[in-house]
Amino acid sequence: CHFGAKEITETKPRPIRSCSAMAAAVAAPEMEDLRAPQMMCYQCEQTNAGRGCTTIGVCKKNPDTAGLQDLQMQFSFRLCQLAAIDSGPYEEQCRHLVLETLFSTLTNVNFDNSRFVQYIYQCDELIRKMEDHLKHGGFEGPVTI
């Protein structure tokens, strides 16, 4: 069998390396960022080496802001889950809030933490209203997580 210009004559199976052996082969400074990151931000195209920023963002976002954005995303996901069941009278409010909050994390131009805290409170309030709407509207499935 020929592979390029070299003939392959070895027939012994190659040993399978364990994950820990492979991790040990990676340079220690590179692994340190992945073992205990201060943050894990992968929300934009500027992420460090395409793997995410772990100490401070290339965009200068700090870990507190990244954490608030991640939390805000979880609240937006919950709104979407509830809307998929039945958003009832809250459809327009839900649609507007989800679009606004998602856009706020993607633009990476304003890292005002108080804005993300407000979004989280707004989402939480709407989630409670939508869960109550479903509970009182006869929905028989689980509403709360």
VOPATOR-493062 format. One record per atom (N, C-alpha, C, CB): y negated, x negated, z. Coordinates in steps of 0.05 Angstrom, whole numbers, padded with zeros to 5 digits, always signed. Each point is the difference from the previous one (the first is absolute). Glycine has a CB too. Layout:
<lokols>
YXZ
...
</lokols>
This chain:
<lokols>
+00023-00017+00000
-00023+00017+00000
-00025-00018+00000
+00025+00037+00024
-00043-00031-00040
-00025-00016-00002
-00023+00016+00010
+00019-00026-00039
-00036+00013+00054
-00024+00012+00009
-00023-00019-00007
+00023+00026+00038
-00037-00019-00059
-00020-00019-00010
+00014-00024-00010
-00035+00017+00033
+00026-00041-00025
+00012-00025-00009
+00022-00010+00019
-00043-00010-00022
+00046+00022+00045
+00020-00009+00020
+00025+00017-00001
-00037-00018+00029
+00059+00005-00026
+00025+00014+00002
+00005+00006+00030
+00018-00022-00043
-00009+00046+00048
+00005+00007+00028
+00030-00003+00004
-00038+00033+00002
+00045-00051+00016
+00029-00006+00005
+00007+00008+00029
-00001-00037-00034
-00018+00041+00051
+00006+00007+00028
+00012+00028+00002
-00037-00030+00016
+00059+00032-00003
+00013+00027+00003
+00001+00009+00029
+00027-00010-00041
-00035-00007+00060
+00000+00007+00028
-00021+00022+00005
+00016-00047+00013
-00010+00067+00004
-00020+00019+00007
-00022-00013+00017
+00034+00037-00002
-00058-00029-00003
-00023-00010+00015
-00001+00014+00027
-00025-00011-00042
+00019-00004+00064
-00001+00013+00026
-00023+00020+00001
+00020-00041+00022
-00016+00063-00007
-00021+00019+00003
-00016-00008+00024
+00028+00037-00020
-00054-00039+00017
-00018-00008+00021
-00008+00024+00017
-00017-00038-00028
+00017+00035+00053
-00009+00022+00018
-00030+00004-00002
+00039-00010+00031
-00048+00033-00022
-00029+00005+00000
-00015-00020+00017
+00009+00048-00007
+00003-00056+00030
-00014-00019+00017
-00001-00027-00013
+00016+00025+00040
+00005-00033-00055
-00001-00025-00014
-00021+00000-00022
+00048-00007+00010
-00051+00030-00023
-00020+00002-00021
-00028-00001+00012
+00032+00026-00029
-00035-00012+00052
-00026+00000+00013
-00008-00028+00010
+00008+00048+00014
+00012-00063-00005
-00005-00027+00010
-00009-00018-00023
+00034+00006+00036
-00026+00001-00061
-00008-00017-00022
-00029+00005-00009
+00047+00001-00015
-00059+00021+00024
-00028+00006-00007
-00018-00016+00019
+00013+00046-00016
-00034-00056+00005
-00019-00016+00016
-00009+00016+00025
-00015-00024-00042
+00014+00011+00065
-00007+00012+00025
-00027+00014+00000
+00028-00034+00022
-00049+00022-00033
-00026+00014+00001
+00001+00026-00016
-00023-00044+00004
+00038+00045-00026
+00002+00025-00015
+00014+00021+00016
+00000-00026-00043
+00021+00019+00057
+00016+00019+00015
-00015+00010+00025
+00041-00022-00017
-00057+00005+00029
-00014+00007+00024
-00017+00025-00004
+00000-00048+00014
-00014+00050-00037
-00016+00023-00006
+00017+00025-00001
-00032-00029-00025
+00057+00027+00016
+00017+00023-00004
+00014+00008+00026
+00006-00013-00048
-00002-00006+00066
+00014+00005+00025
-00017+00017+00020
+00026-00043-00007
-00051+00035+00010
-00017+00013+00020
-00027+00005-00012
+00025-00022+00038
-00027+00040-00058
-00026+00004-00012
-00019+00015+00018
+00022+00001-00045
-00047-00007+00043
-00020+00015+00015
-00005+00026-00013
-00022-00042+00015
+00027+00043-00041
-00003+00025-00015
+00019-00003-00025
-00048+00008+00017
+00053+00015-00029
+00015-00001-00025
-00014+00019-00019
+00044-00010+00023
-00062-00001-00039
-00016+00017-00018
+00008-00006-00028
-00038+00000+00032
+00046+00021-00046
+00007-00002-00028
-00012+00023-00016
+00043-00024+00013
-00067+00031-00005
-00012+00024-00011
-00016-00004-00026
-00002+00016+00046
-00001-00041-00055
-00017-00004-00024
+00012-00022-00017
-00040+00015+00025
+00028-00018-00048
+00009-00020-00019
-00007-00029+00008
-00004+00034-00036
-00011-00037+00057
-00009-00027+00008
+00019-00012+00020
-00046+00014-00007
+00069-00001+00013
+00017-00011+00021
+00008-00028-00005
+00017+00046+00007
-00013-00061+00015
+00006-00028-00001
+00028-00005-00013
-00028-00007+00041
+00028-00006-00063
+00025-00007-00015
+00017+00024-00007
-00001-00044+00024
-00012+00067-00025
+00015+00025-00007
+00018+00010+00022
-00002-00014-00047
+00001+00002+00071
+00018+00007+00022
-00015+00014+00023
+00029-00038-00012
-00054+00039+00011
-00015+00013+00021
-00015-00021+00017
+00033+00038+00001
-00054-00030+00011
-00016-00017+00018
+00010+00003+00028
-00040+00003-00031
+00043-00025+00046
+00012+00001+00026
-00018-00009+00023
+00043-00008-00022
-00065-00004+00016
-00018-00008+00022
-00027+00012-00003
+00025-00043+00004
-00037+00040-00027
-00025+00014-00007
+00002+00003-00030
-00028-00020+00038
+00017+00042-00048
+00003+00006-00028
-00016-00018-00018
+00007+00046+00013
+00002-00050-00037
-00015-00015-00020
-00027+00014-00004
+00043-00015-00023
-00043+00041+00027
-00024+00016-00002
-00017-00001+00026
+00024+00029-00033
-00015-00044+00053
-00013-00004+00026
+00005+00024+00019
-00034-00027-00023
+00054+00043+00017
+00008+00022+00018
+00013-00013+00025
+00006+00033-00038
-00012-00022+00062
+00012-00011+00024
+00025+00017+00008
-00045-00018+00015
+00061+00008+00003
+00024+00015+00008
-00005+00028+00012
+00020-00044+00009
-00042+00047+00005
-00007+00027+00012
-00004+00020-00023
-00020-00022+00040
+00005+00014-00060
-00005+00019-00022
+00026+00006-00015
-00047-00018-00004
+00063-00002-00001
+00025+00004-00014
+00018+00019+00016
-00003-00046-00021
+00004+00043+00047
+00015+00018+00017
-00010+00029-00001
+00011-00038+00029
-00037+00041-00028
-00011+00027-00002
+00005+00013-00027
-00036-00014+00032
+00035-00002-00053
+00006+00010-00027
+00029+00009-00002
-00036-00029-00019
+00054+00013+00030
+00028+00007+00000
+00005+00026+00015
+00013-00048-00003
-00025+00051+00027
+00003+00024+00015
-00012+00024-00015
-00002-00027+00043
-00021+00023-00054
-00012+00022-00016
+00018+00008-00023
-00046-00017+00013
+00059-00002-00026
+00019+00007-00021
+00023+00017+00010
-00012-00043-00023
+00022+00037+00047
+00022+00016+00012
-00009+00029+00005
+00019-00042+00021
-00044+00045-00012
-00010+00027+00003
-00003+00015-00026
-00025-00016+00041
+00017+00001-00062
-00003+00012-00027
+00028+00008-00010
-00042-00027-00009
+00062+00011+00014
+00027+00007-00009
+00009+00025+00014
+00010-00049-00008
-00016+00052+00033
+00008+00024+00015
-00014+00025-00012
+00007-00028+00042
-00032+00025-00049
-00014+00023-00013
+00015+00007-00025
-00044-00014+00020
+00052-00005-00035
+00014+00005-00026
+00027+00014+00005
-00023-00040-00020
+00037+00031+00041
+00025+00013+00007
-00004+00030+00006
+00018-00043+00018
-00038+00049-00002
-00005+00027+00008
-00010+00016-00024
-00011-00015+00046
-00005+00004-00063
-00010+00014-00024
+00022+00006-00019
-00044-00023+00005
+00065+00006-00006
+00022+00005-00017
+00016+00025+00009
+00003-00049-00010
-00004+00055+00035
+00013+00024+00011
-00017+00024-00006
+00023-00026+00036
-00047+00026-00026
-00019+00022-00005
-00027-00007+00014
+00038+00034-00003
-00058-00040-00013
-00026-00007+00012
-00016+00024+00007
+00001-00042-00026
+00007+00065+00016
-00014+00025+00007
-00030-00001-00004
+00036+00008+00032
-00051+00001-00013
-00029+00001-00003
-00013-00028+00002
+00000+00046+00020
+00016-00066-00016
-00011-00027+00004
+00004-00018-00025
+00009+00004+00048
-00001+00008-00070
+00007-00016-00024
-00024-00016-00010
+00033+00035-00012
-00056-00023+00009
-00023-00015-00010
-00009-00022+00020
-00015+00041-00025
+00014-00034+00050
-00008-00020+00021
+00020-00023+00000
-00022+00037+00027
+00047-00031-00029
+00021-00020+00001
-00002-00018-00025
+00030+00031+00026
-00033-00019-00049
-00002-00015-00025
-00024-00019+00001
+00021+00038-00025
-00044-00028+00034
-00024-00017+00002
+00003-00023+00019
-00027+00041-00011
+00038-00035+00035
+00003-00021+00020
+00020-00021-00008
-00012+00034+00035
+00034-00027-00047
+00020-00019-00009
-00012-00018-00021
+00037+00032+00011
-00051-00021-00031
-00012-00016-00021
-00021-00019+00011
+00009+00037-00033
-00026-00027+00051
-00021-00016+00011
+00011-00023+00016
-00030+00039+00001
+00050-00033+00016
+00011-00021+00018
+00016-00021-00016
+00001+00033+00037
+00014-00024-00057
+00015-00019-00016
-00018-00018-00015
+00037+00032-00004
-00058-00021-00008
-00019-00016-00015
-00014-00020+00018
-00007+00038-00031
+00002-00031+00056
-00014-00018+00019
+00016-00025+00005
-00022+00039+00021
+00049-00038-00022
+00016-00023+00005
+00003-00018-00025
+00024+00026+00036
-00026-00014-00059
+00005-00014-00025
-00023-00016-00010
+00032+00035-00011
-00056-00027+00018
-00024-00013-00012
-00006-00027+00012
-00018+00045-00009
+00025-00049+00035
-00006-00025+00014
-00029-00009-00002
+00047-00013-00009
-00065+00031+00012
-00028-00007-00001
-00015+00006+00026
+00001+00008-00049
+00011+00008+00066
-00013+00008+00025
+00020-00001+00022
-00033+00029-00025
+00030-00048+00043
+00019-00003+00022
-00011+00010+00026
+00020-00039-00023
-00033+00062+00022
-00012+00012+00024
+00023+00014+00016
-00045+00006-00024
+00053-00018+00046
+00022+00011+00015
-00005+00028+00011
+00012-00047+00012
-00037+00052-00005
-00007+00027+00010
+00005+00021-00021
-00034-00020+00031
+00031+00014-00056
+00005+00019-00021
+00030+00007-00001
-00039-00018-00027
+00056-00002+00030
+00029+00005+00000
+00009+00015+00025
+00007-00041-00027
-00019+00036+00049
+00006+00015+00025
-00007+00029-00005
-00009-00040+00029
-00015+00046-00041
-00008+00027-00006
+00020+00014-00019
-00048-00013+00007
+00057-00002-00028
+00020+00012-00018
+00026+00007+00015
-00020-00027-00038
+00028+00010+00056
+00024+00005+00016
-00003+00025+00016
+00010-00049+00002
-00033+00052+00011
-00005+00025+00016
-00001+00024-00018
-00025-00027+00033
+00013+00025-00056
-00002+00023-00018
+00028+00008-00010
-00046-00014-00014
+00062-00006+00007
+00028+00005-00009
+00016+00013+00022
-00003-00039-00032
+00001+00028+00057
+00015+00011+00022
-00007+00029+00005
+00001-00045+00020
-00027+00052-00021
-00009+00028+00004
+00012+00018-00022
-00042-00016+00022
+00041+00007-00046
+00011+00017-00022
+00031+00002+00001
-00039-00014-00028
+00052-00008+00037
+00029+00001+00003
+00007+00021+00020
+00004-00048-00011
-00018+00049+00034
+00006+00020+00021
-00004+00029-00011
-00015-00034+00035
-00006+00038-00050
-00005+00026-00012
+00022+00008-00019
-00050-00007+00005
+00058-00012-00022
+00021+00006-00020
+00027+00005+00013
-00025-00027-00033
+00031+00011+00054
+00025+00005+00015
+00000+00027+00013
+00004-00049+00008
-00026+00057+00004
-00003+00027+00012
+00004+00022-00021
-00031-00019+00036
+00018+00014-00059
+00002+00020-00022
+00030+00003-00008
-00046-00013-00017
+00060-00008+00016
+00028+00002-00008
+00017+00013+00022
-00006-00041-00028
+00001+00033+00053
+00016+00012+00022
-00005+00030+00002
-00004-00044+00025
-00021+00052-00027
-00006+00029+00002
+00005+00015-00025
-00034-00012+00034
+00038-00002-00056
+00005+00014-00025
+00029+00005-00006
-00041-00021-00017
+00058+00015+00036
+00028+00006-00004
+00017-00023-00012
-00014+00047-00005
+00002-00070+00002
+00015-00022-00011
+00022-00008+00020
-00040-00017-00027
+00065+00016+00019
+00022-00005+00018
+00009-00029+00003
+00014+00046-00011
-00024-00063-00006
+00008-00028+00001
-00016-00015+00021
+00012+00001-00048
-00004-00026+00052
-00016-00017+00019
-00028-00005-00011
+00042-00021+00017
-00062+00024+00001
-00027-00004-00008
-00011-00026+00011
-00007+00049-00003
+00013-00054+00028
-00009-00024+00013
+00021-00022-00002
-00029+00027+00031
+00019-00052-00031
+00018-00022-00002
+00004-00012+00028
-00014-00010-00047
</lokols>
